[in-house]
Amino acid sequence: MKKMVSWLLMVLMLSGSVASAAATTLSFSPGVNMDDVASAFLQAHPGVELVSDGIWYETTSELAGAMLTRSFQGDIVALHSDTKDLSVLYEHGYCVDLSSSCVIADAIARMHPVLARQVTFDGGIYGVPTMVSFHFQVVNAAAWEACGYTEADVPRSFPELLAFLDAWCDRLETEGNALYRSFGGFDMFYSPTSYTELLLEYLVDEVVLQSGYANIPVSFDQAGIIPLVEECRRIGARLYATEAPITSVDGGGTPLFTSLEQKQWPDRMEDVVFFRLDESQPQLIPATLGLMMLYAGAEDPSLGISYLEKLLETPEEDFCYDQVMLYQDAAPKIDPNNQRAIQDYTGKIDALTRRIAQEGLSDGDREALILERDAYQLRLEACYEESRQYLVSPAQLESYHAHVEQLFFPKPSLFDSSPDSFTMEQQLIQRYADQQLTAQQFVSALNHTVEMAQLEDGRTGN
């Protein structure tokens, strides 16, 4: 009997050990990166296993619903501000307040205030920013200058953009120009309505953006909207008629305007185009924040906090510059590839110089070596240009600090709240561009689509 009791106790102890080992996991939604941060964390917590739940939630409602019903399987949640409404997660207590961690609190205090505001709510800290990306419309500086335009010609509002495009069509009608065009990137479905659809998308996006900034419900019943909608169709048709035909995605000339969605700040803010509807509205720079938060239902919150602290404490890799854009006290970031190129070119130049000095070379061989050395010398000199030395240059960082408060982090667009809303928006744009709707009918239909999206998404505003 004693042997039986001892055996049962041993089984129970082993079972407990197995259960304990199995429970020592930290789960990531939707996945975990096995990078330097993970290595540093695992070194500090050798008994922990990092796992992924592999589940992607399309909307804020889906994610919040899983958290509410406790079917959510992650501990650490990776999000982007343009795909999930962070305020919903904060207000309903779905994530842990991290302000008790001195490491996290100190890091957030060092970040640019506009970024810190995205992860704070009611005195608490509910997320750790990991990166920020920017959405720009810029002029192609080389093409802009080649066409004789200056900084003063860069449009700073949507009406200015339409006026520029109208004047550009006038110029094409008198001078012609097959080397340059207004916009590029059109696909195989390039058609007489392509420009109109593009301009309308810019207009609709700006209305949604400015409404979000003003914290008012999205509405297209605004003064001046109808004339802008009508101008989009008129000027879009002119652009198609006057610009060179496009025979491929990259064909038809170099674009004057280019869309950028990137983590790098532009070299020149003077090249950035703004689409505000009038001068009373701010010049907004749409941005997206990447962040991680800790689910309130996490089995071991202290373990999750420890990981987020390692995320902040671990230096980022040489070729990354996410942290440079987050912190107010960040320094410019040297490009390690450029440093390696300098070493490589210097070595080749030295080796060629030694070969050139050797006796017995023919004049032809020596001349060929000199030409090769001169070519490497030119490459080496280019490496010392500021634009090549840095991933984030001192000038870029200075410009970023001067304009960082213009960043605006929009919530997910109502038109993206469901596939039906997005499809309806695109169909309305296509129908108006194809002259199946009047401007007033188009605006009314857009407003109706917004109302339906708000009902579906549970919002009464943006």
NORWOFEN-V753043 format. One record per residue. N is the residue number from 1. RES is the residue in three letters. PHI is phi in whole degrees, -180 to 180 (NA if undefined). D_FIRST is the distance of its C-alpha to the first C-alpha in whole Angstrom. Layout:
n=N res=RES phi=PHI d_first=D_FIRST
n=N res=RES phi=PHI d_first=D_FIRST
This chain:
n=1 res=MET phi=NA d_first=0
n=2 res=LYS phi=-62 d_first=4
n=3 res=LYS phi=-63 d_first=5
n=4 res=MET phi=-64 d_first=5
n=5 res=VAL phi=-62 d_first=6
n=6 res=SER phi=-61 d_first=9
n=7 res=TRP phi=-64 d_first=10
n=8 res=LEU phi=-65 d_first=11
n=9 res=LEU phi=-63 d_first=12
n=10 res=MET phi=-65 d_first=14
n=11 res=VAL phi=-62 d_first=15
n=12 res=LEU phi=-64 d_first=17
n=13 res=MET phi=-64 d_first=18
n=14 res=LEU phi=-64 d_first=20
n=15 res=SER phi=-62 d_first=21
n=16 res=GLY phi=-63 d_first=23
n=17 res=SER phi=-65 d_first=24
n=18 res=VAL phi=-62 d_first=26
n=19 res=ALA phi=-63 d_first=27
n=20 res=SER phi=-65 d_first=28
n=21 res=ALA phi=-65 d_first=30
n=22 res=ALA phi=-67 d_first=31
n=23 res=ALA phi=-80 d_first=33
n=24 res=THR phi=-84 d_first=35
n=25 res=THR phi=-131 d_first=38
n=26 res=LEU phi=-125 d_first=41
n=27 res=SER phi=-99 d_first=43
n=28 res=PHE phi=-118 d_first=47
n=29 res=SER phi=-122 d_first=49
n=30 res=PRO phi=-87 d_first=51
n=31 res=GLY phi=-163 d_first=50
n=32 res=VAL phi=-118 d_first=50
n=33 res=ASN phi=-94 d_first=52
n=34 res=MET phi=-86 d_first=50
n=35 res=ASP phi=-117 d_first=53
n=36 res=ASP phi=-63 d_first=54
n=37 res=VAL phi=-64 d_first=52
n=38 res=ALA phi=-61 d_first=49
n=39 res=SER phi=-63 d_first=49
n=40 res=ALA phi=-64 d_first=49
n=41 res=PHE phi=-67 d_first=47
n=42 res=LEU phi=-67 d_first=44
n=43 res=GLN phi=-66 d_first=45
n=44 res=ALA phi=-80 d_first=44
n=45 res=HIS phi=-131 d_first=41
n=46 res=PRO phi=-63 d_first=40
n=47 res=GLY phi=-92 d_first=36
n=48 res=VAL phi=-101 d_first=38
n=49 res=GLU phi=-110 d_first=39
n=50 res=LEU phi=-93 d_first=43
n=51 res=VAL phi=-128 d_first=43
n=52 res=SER phi=-114 d_first=46
n=53 res=ASP phi=-86 d_first=45
n=54 res=GLY phi=68 d_first=49
n=55 res=ILE phi=-109 d_first=50
n=56 res=TRP phi=-109 d_first=54
n=57 res=TYR phi=-101 d_first=55
n=58 res=GLU phi=-67 d_first=58
n=59 res=THR phi=-125 d_first=59
n=60 res=THR phi=-62 d_first=59
n=61 res=SER phi=-62 d_first=58
n=62 res=GLU phi=-64 d_first=55
n=63 res=LEU phi=-66 d_first=53
n=64 res=ALA phi=-63 d_first=54
n=65 res=GLY phi=-63 d_first=52
n=66 res=ALA phi=-66 d_first=49
n=67 res=MET phi=-68 d_first=49
n=68 res=LEU phi=-64 d_first=49
n=69 res=THR phi=-88 d_first=46
n=70 res=ARG phi=64 d_first=44
n=71 res=SER phi=-87 d_first=44
n=72 res=PHE phi=-68 d_first=46
n=73 res=GLN phi=-106 d_first=43
n=74 res=GLY phi=-92 d_first=45
n=75 res=ASP phi=-104 d_first=45
n=76 res=ILE phi=-96 d_first=48
n=77 res=VAL phi=-114 d_first=51
n=78 res=ALA phi=-100 d_first=54
n=79 res=LEU phi=-136 d_first=57
n=80 res=HIS phi=-126 d_first=61
n=81 res=SER phi=-66 d_first=63
n=82 res=ASP phi=-89 d_first=65
n=83 res=THR phi=-112 d_first=63
n=84 res=LYS phi=-134 d_first=61
n=85 res=ASP phi=-81 d_first=62
n=86 res=LEU phi=-61 d_first=60
n=87 res=SER phi=-61 d_first=61
n=88 res=VAL phi=-63 d_first=59
n=89 res=LEU phi=-69 d_first=56
n=90 res=TYR phi=-70 d_first=57
n=91 res=GLU phi=-65 d_first=58
n=92 res=HIS phi=-95 d_first=55
n=93 res=GLY phi=71 d_first=53
n=94 res=TYR phi=-84 d_first=51
n=95 res=CYS phi=-134 d_first=51
n=96 res=VAL phi=-81 d_first=50
n=97 res=ASP phi=-73 d_first=53
n=98 res=LEU phi=-98 d_first=53
n=99 res=SER phi=-68 d_first=55
n=100 res=SER phi=-72 d_first=52
n=101 res=SER phi=-84 d_first=52
n=102 res=CYS phi=-64 d_first=55
n=103 res=VAL phi=-61 d_first=55
n=104 res=ILE phi=-70 d_first=56
n=105 res=ALA phi=-61 d_first=58
n=106 res=ASP phi=-66 d_first=60
n=107 res=ALA phi=-65 d_first=61
n=108 res=ILE phi=-63 d_first=62
n=109 res=ALA phi=-66 d_first=64
n=110 res=ARG phi=-83 d_first=66
n=111 res=MET phi=-77 d_first=66
n=112 res=HIS phi=-59 d_first=69
n=113 res=PRO phi=-54 d_first=69
n=114 res=VAL phi=-64 d_first=70
n=115 res=LEU phi=-81 d_first=67
n=116 res=ALA phi=-60 d_first=65
n=117 res=ARG phi=-64 d_first=66
n=118 res=GLN phi=-74 d_first=64
n=119 res=VAL phi=-119 d_first=61
n=120 res=THR phi=-115 d_first=61
n=121 res=PHE phi=-158 d_first=61
n=122 res=ASP phi=51 d_first=62
n=123 res=GLY phi=84 d_first=61
n=124 res=GLY phi=-106 d_first=58
n=125 res=ILE phi=-114 d_first=57
n=126 res=TYR phi=-120 d_first=56
n=127 res=GLY phi=-165 d_first=56
n=128 res=VAL phi=-119 d_first=57
n=129 res=PRO phi=-62 d_first=60
n=130 res=THR phi=-116 d_first=60
n=131 res=MET phi=-166 d_first=63
n=132 res=VAL phi=-136 d_first=67
n=133 res=SER phi=-124 d_first=69
n=134 res=PHE phi=-124 d_first=72
n=135 res=HIS phi=-121 d_first=75
n=136 res=PHE phi=-123 d_first=78
n=137 res=GLN phi=-112 d_first=81
n=138 res=VAL phi=-127 d_first=84
n=139 res=VAL phi=-87 d_first=87
n=140 res=ASN phi=-75 d_first=87
n=141 res=ALA phi=-56 d_first=89
n=142 res=ALA phi=-66 d_first=91
n=143 res=ALA phi=-67 d_first=92
n=144 res=TRP phi=-59 d_first=93
n=145 res=GLU phi=-69 d_first=95
n=146 res=ALA phi=-62 d_first=96
n=147 res=CYS phi=-87 d_first=98
n=148 res=GLY phi=86 d_first=99
n=149 res=TYR phi=-91 d_first=97
n=150 res=THR phi=-124 d_first=96
n=151 res=GLU phi=-57 d_first=93
n=152 res=ALA phi=-66 d_first=96
n=153 res=ASP phi=-89 d_first=95
n=154 res=VAL phi=-68 d_first=91
n=155 res=PRO phi=-64 d_first=91
n=156 res=ARG phi=-115 d_first=89
n=157 res=SER phi=-157 d_first=88
n=158 res=PHE phi=-67 d_first=88
n=159 res=PRO phi=-60 d_first=92
n=160 res=GLU phi=-66 d_first=93
n=161 res=LEU phi=-62 d_first=91
n=162 res=LEU phi=-63 d_first=93
n=163 res=ALA phi=-65 d_first=96
n=164 res=PHE phi=-63 d_first=95
n=165 res=LEU phi=-64 d_first=94
n=166 res=ASP phi=-63 d_first=98
n=167 res=ALA phi=-67 d_first=100
n=168 res=TRP phi=-62 d_first=98
n=169 res=CYS phi=-64 d_first=99
n=170 res=ASP phi=-58 d_first=102
n=171 res=ARG phi=-64 d_first=102
n=172 res=LEU phi=-64 d_first=101
n=173 res=GLU phi=-67 d_first=104
n=174 res=THR phi=-97 d_first=107
n=175 res=GLU phi=-105 d_first=105
n=176 res=GLY phi=72 d_first=102
n=177 res=ASN phi=-169 d_first=99
n=178 res=ALA phi=-89 d_first=97
n=179 res=LEU phi=-85 d_first=95
n=180 res=TYR phi=-133 d_first=93
n=181 res=ARG phi=-144 d_first=92
n=182 res=SER phi=-70 d_first=90
n=183 res=PHE phi=-129 d_first=87
n=184 res=GLY phi=-127 d_first=85
n=185 res=GLY phi=82 d_first=82
n=186 res=PHE phi=-71 d_first=83
n=187 res=ASP phi=-93 d_first=81
n=188 res=MET phi=-65 d_first=82
n=189 res=PHE phi=-94 d_first=83
n=190 res=TYR phi=-53 d_first=86
n=191 res=SER phi=-150 d_first=88
n=192 res=PRO phi=-59 d_first=91
n=193 res=THR phi=-101 d_first=88
n=194 res=SER phi=-60 d_first=86
n=195 res=TYR phi=-69 d_first=88
n=196 res=THR phi=-61 d_first=88
n=197 res=GLU phi=-63 d_first=84
n=198 res=LEU phi=-63 d_first=83
n=199 res=LEU phi=-64 d_first=86
n=200 res=LEU phi=-66 d_first=84
n=201 res=GLU phi=-62 d_first=81
n=202 res=TYR phi=-60 d_first=82
n=203 res=LEU phi=-65 d_first=83
n=204 res=VAL phi=-62 d_first=80
n=205 res=ASP phi=-61 d_first=78
n=206 res=GLU phi=-70 d_first=80
n=207 res=VAL phi=-61 d_first=80
n=208 res=VAL phi=-64 d_first=77
n=209 res=LEU phi=-62 d_first=76
n=210 res=GLN phi=-67 d_first=79
n=211 res=SER phi=-65 d_first=77
n=212 res=GLY phi=-63 d_first=74
n=213 res=TYR phi=-64 d_first=75
n=214 res=ALA phi=-79 d_first=77
n=215 res=ASN phi=58 d_first=74
n=216 res=ILE phi=-124 d_first=76
n=217 res=PRO phi=-59 d_first=76
n=218 res=VAL phi=-68 d_first=77
n=219 res=SER phi=-149 d_first=80
n=220 res=PHE phi=-99 d_first=83
n=221 res=ASP phi=-86 d_first=86
n=222 res=GLN phi=-117 d_first=87
n=223 res=ALA phi=-60 d_first=90
n=224 res=GLY phi=89 d_first=92
n=225 res=ILE phi=-69 d_first=89
n=226 res=ILE phi=-58 d_first=91
n=227 res=PRO phi=-60 d_first=94
n=228 res=LEU phi=-67 d_first=91
n=229 res=VAL phi=-62 d_first=89
n=230 res=GLU phi=-65 d_first=93
n=231 res=GLU phi=-66 d_first=94
n=232 res=CYS phi=-58 d_first=90
n=233 res=ARG phi=-73 d_first=92
n=234 res=ARG phi=-65 d_first=95
n=235 res=ILE phi=-73 d_first=94
n=236 res=GLY phi=-60 d_first=92
n=237 res=ALA phi=-66 d_first=94
n=238 res=ARG phi=-64 d_first=97
n=239 res=LEU phi=-60 d_first=94
n=240 res=TYR phi=-65 d_first=94
n=241 res=ALA phi=-76 d_first=97
n=242 res=THR phi=-101 d_first=98
n=243 res=GLU phi=-82 d_first=96
n=244 res=ALA phi=-62 d_first=95
n=245 res=PRO phi=-61 d_first=93
n=246 res=ILE phi=-102 d_first=90
n=247 res=THR phi=-104 d_first=89
n=248 res=SER phi=-155 d_first=86
n=249 res=VAL phi=-59 d_first=83
n=250 res=ASP phi=-100 d_first=84
n=251 res=GLY phi=-91 d_first=88
n=252 res=GLY phi=91 d_first=91
n=253 res=GLY phi=107 d_first=91
n=254 res=THR phi=-78 d_first=89
n=255 res=PRO phi=-71 d_first=88
n=256 res=LEU phi=-79 d_first=89
n=257 res=PHE phi=-116 d_first=86
n=258 res=THR phi=-136 d_first=83
n=259 res=SER phi=-91 d_first=79
n=260 res=LEU phi=-125 d_first=77
n=261 res=GLU phi=-131 d_first=73
n=262 res=GLN phi=-153 d_first=72
n=263 res=LYS phi=-93 d_first=70
n=264 res=GLN phi=-101 d_first=73
n=265 res=TRP phi=-74 d_first=76
n=266 res=PRO phi=-66 d_first=79
n=267 res=ASP phi=-65 d_first=82
n=268 res=ARG phi=-137 d_first=84
n=269 res=MET phi=-67 d_first=84
n=270 res=GLU phi=-64 d_first=87
n=271 res=ASP phi=-91 d_first=86
n=272 res=VAL phi=-82 d_first=84
n=273 res=VAL phi=-98 d_first=85
n=274 res=PHE phi=-116 d_first=84
n=275 res=PHE phi=-115 d_first=84
n=276 res=ARG phi=-55 d_first=85
n=277 res=LEU phi=-80 d_first=87
n=278 res=ASP phi=-158 d_first=89
n=279 res=GLU phi=-73 d_first=90
n=280 res=SER phi=-76 d_first=88
n=281 res=GLN phi=-92 d_first=85
n=282 res=PRO phi=-74 d_first=83
n=283 res=GLN phi=-85 d_first=83
n=284 res=LEU phi=-94 d_first=79
n=285 res=ILE phi=-111 d_first=77
n=286 res=PRO phi=-62 d_first=74
n=287 res=ALA phi=-141 d_first=71
n=288 res=THR phi=-126 d_first=67
n=289 res=LEU phi=-105 d_first=64
n=290 res=GLY phi=-92 d_first=61
n=291 res=LEU phi=-153 d_first=58
n=292 res=MET phi=-124 d_first=54
n=293 res=MET phi=-134 d_first=53
n=294 res=LEU phi=-108 d_first=49
n=295 res=TYR phi=-63 d_first=48
n=296 res=ALA phi=-63 d_first=47
n=297 res=GLY phi=-93 d_first=44
n=298 res=ALA phi=-59 d_first=42
n=299 res=GLU phi=-67 d_first=39
n=300 res=ASP phi=-132 d_first=40
n=301 res=PRO phi=-57 d_first=43
n=302 res=SER phi=-63 d_first=43
n=303 res=LEU phi=-67 d_first=42
n=304 res=GLY phi=-65 d_first=45
n=305 res=ILE phi=-63 d_first=48
n=306 res=SER phi=-62 d_first=47
n=307 res=TYR phi=-65 d_first=48
n=308 res=LEU phi=-64 d_first=51
n=309 res=GLU phi=-66 d_first=52
n=310 res=LYS phi=-63 d_first=52
n=311 res=LEU phi=-58 d_first=54
n=312 res=LEU phi=-82 d_first=56
n=313 res=GLU phi=-85 d_first=56
n=314 res=THR phi=-80 d_first=56
n=315 res=PRO phi=-61 d_first=60
n=316 res=GLU phi=-77 d_first=61
n=317 res=GLU phi=-66 d_first=62
n=318 res=ASP phi=-57 d_first=65
n=319 res=PHE phi=-91 d_first=67
n=320 res=CYS phi=-104 d_first=65
n=321 res=TYR phi=-142 d_first=67
n=322 res=ASP phi=-61 d_first=65
n=323 res=GLN phi=-67 d_first=65
n=324 res=VAL phi=-61 d_first=68
n=325 res=MET phi=-84 d_first=69
n=326 res=LEU phi=-90 d_first=67
n=327 res=TYR phi=-102 d_first=67
n=328 res=GLN phi=-67 d_first=71
n=329 res=ASP phi=-101 d_first=71
n=330 res=ALA phi=-70 d_first=70
n=331 res=ALA phi=-101 d_first=72
n=332 res=PRO phi=-55 d_first=74
n=333 res=LYS phi=-112 d_first=72
n=334 res=ILE phi=-68 d_first=73
n=335 res=ASP phi=-85 d_first=73
n=336 res=PRO phi=-64 d_first=71
n=337 res=ASN phi=-65 d_first=72
n=338 res=ASN phi=-68 d_first=76
n=339 res=GLN phi=-63 d_first=75
n=340 res=ARG phi=-66 d_first=74
n=341 res=ALA phi=-65 d_first=77
n=342 res=ILE phi=-61 d_first=79
n=343 res=GLN phi=-63 d_first=78
n=344 res=ASP phi=-65 d_first=78
n=345 res=TYR phi=-67 d_first=82
n=346 res=THR phi=-62 d_first=83
n=347 res=GLY phi=-63 d_first=81
n=348 res=LYS phi=-67 d_first=83
n=349 res=ILE phi=-63 d_first=86
n=350 res=ASP phi=-63 d_first=86
n=351 res=ALA phi=-65 d_first=86
n=352 res=LEU phi=-67 d_first=89
n=353 res=THR phi=-61 d_first=91
n=354 res=ARG phi=-66 d_first=90
n=355 res=ARG phi=-67 d_first=91
n=356 res=ILE phi=-63 d_first=94
n=357 res=ALA phi=-79 d_first=95
n=358 res=GLN phi=-68 d_first=95
n=359 res=GLU phi=-81 d_first=98
n=360 res=GLY phi=90 d_first=99
n=361 res=LEU phi=-77 d_first=98
n=362 res=SER phi=-73 d_first=100
n=363 res=ASP phi=-61 d_first=102
n=364 res=GLY phi=-65 d_first=100
n=365 res=ASP phi=-66 d_first=97
n=366 res=ARG phi=-65 d_first=97
n=367 res=GLU phi=-63 d_first=98
n=368 res=ALA phi=-64 d_first=95
n=369 res=LEU phi=-67 d_first=93
n=370 res=ILE phi=-64 d_first=95
n=371 res=LEU phi=-63 d_first=94
n=372 res=GLU phi=-65 d_first=91
n=373 res=ARG phi=-64 d_first=90
n=374 res=ASP phi=-63 d_first=92
n=375 res=ALA phi=-65 d_first=90
n=376 res=TYR phi=-67 d_first=87
n=377 res=GLN phi=-64 d_first=89
n=378 res=LEU phi=-64 d_first=89
n=379 res=ARG phi=-64 d_first=86
n=380 res=LEU phi=-65 d_first=85
n=381 res=GLU phi=-64 d_first=87
n=382 res=ALA phi=-65 d_first=86
n=383 res=CYS phi=-64 d_first=82
n=384 res=TYR phi=-91 d_first=84
n=385 res=GLU phi=-69 d_first=85
n=386 res=GLU phi=-58 d_first=83
n=387 res=SER phi=-65 d_first=81
n=388 res=ARG phi=-98 d_first=80
n=389 res=GLN phi=-77 d_first=78
n=390 res=TYR phi=-123 d_first=76
n=391 res=LEU phi=-77 d_first=73
n=392 res=VAL phi=-133 d_first=74
n=393 res=SER phi=-82 d_first=78
n=394 res=PRO phi=-57 d_first=79
n=395 res=ALA phi=-67 d_first=81
n=396 res=GLN phi=-63 d_first=79
n=397 res=LEU phi=-67 d_first=77
n=398 res=GLU phi=-63 d_first=80
n=399 res=SER phi=-65 d_first=81
n=400 res=TYR phi=-61 d_first=77
n=401 res=HIS phi=-63 d_first=77
n=402 res=ALA phi=-74 d_first=80
n=403 res=HIS phi=-117 d_first=79
n=404 res=VAL phi=-61 d_first=75
n=405 res=GLU phi=-73 d_first=76
n=406 res=GLN phi=-81 d_first=78
n=407 res=LEU phi=-66 d_first=74
n=408 res=PHE phi=-132 d_first=73
n=409 res=PHE phi=-105 d_first=69
n=410 res=PRO phi=-70 d_first=70
n=411 res=LYS phi=-70 d_first=67
n=412 res=PRO phi=-54 d_first=67
n=413 res=SER phi=-63 d_first=70
n=414 res=LEU phi=-58 d_first=70
n=415 res=PHE phi=-72 d_first=71
n=416 res=ASP phi=-102 d_first=68
n=417 res=SER phi=-69 d_first=66
n=418 res=SER phi=-158 d_first=66
n=419 res=PRO phi=-58 d_first=67
n=420 res=ASP phi=-65 d_first=70
n=421 res=SER phi=-66 d_first=71
n=422 res=PHE phi=-64 d_first=72
n=423 res=THR phi=-63 d_first=73
n=424 res=MET phi=-63 d_first=75
n=425 res=GLU phi=-59 d_first=77
n=426 res=GLN phi=-64 d_first=78
n=427 res=GLN phi=-65 d_first=79
n=428 res=LEU phi=-64 d_first=81
n=429 res=ILE phi=-61 d_first=82
n=430 res=GLN phi=-65 d_first=83
n=431 res=ARG phi=-67 d_first=85
n=432 res=TYR phi=-68 d_first=87
n=433 res=ALA phi=-60 d_first=88
n=434 res=ASP phi=-89 d_first=89
n=435 res=GLN phi=62 d_first=91
n=436 res=GLN phi=-90 d_first=90
n=437 res=LEU phi=-132 d_first=89
n=438 res=THR phi=-81 d_first=92
n=439 res=ALA phi=-61 d_first=90
n=440 res=GLN phi=-66 d_first=90
n=441 res=GLN phi=-64 d_first=88
n=442 res=PHE phi=-62 d_first=86
n=443 res=VAL phi=-64 d_first=85
n=444 res=SER phi=-63 d_first=84
n=445 res=ALA phi=-68 d_first=82
n=446 res=LEU phi=-63 d_first=80
n=447 res=ASN phi=-60 d_first=80
n=448 res=HIS phi=-65 d_first=78
n=449 res=THR phi=-63 d_first=76
n=450 res=VAL phi=-62 d_first=75
n=451 res=GLU phi=-61 d_first=74
n=452 res=MET phi=-65 d_first=72
n=453 res=ALA phi=-65 d_first=70
n=454 res=GLN phi=-65 d_first=70
n=455 res=LEU phi=-65 d_first=69
n=456 res=GLU phi=-68 d_first=66
n=457 res=ASP phi=-88 d_first=65
n=458 res=GLY phi=78 d_first=65
n=459 res=ARG phi=-109 d_first=67
n=460 res=THR phi=-110 d_first=71
n=461 res=GLY phi=-151 d_first=72
n=462 res=ASN phi=-82 d_first=71
